[in-house]
């Protein structure tokens, strides 16, 4: 069994309140869950208006499938025009780690 995680550090566009921030972050989280069946949540920067951290995790029996899904998730987030992707951290683990 393989576990993969991604952590996205995002700079949000013209956001002036936490309410506006939620209106940007929630659709990204929902789309990742719906399209890729991954576990995902906002994991950091909750009190900052223009920054967000989104973390996701996935478990698979096939490392190739896991890598493919994580790649697609990363491309989806990077392609969102309302955010700037500042950094991505990727980690892969096996059940033997």
Secondary structure by P-SEA (a helix, b strand, c coil): cbbbbbbbbbbbcccccaaaaaaaaaaaaaaaaaccccccccccccccccbbbbbbbbbcccaaaaaaaaaaaaaaaaacccccccbbbbbbbcccc
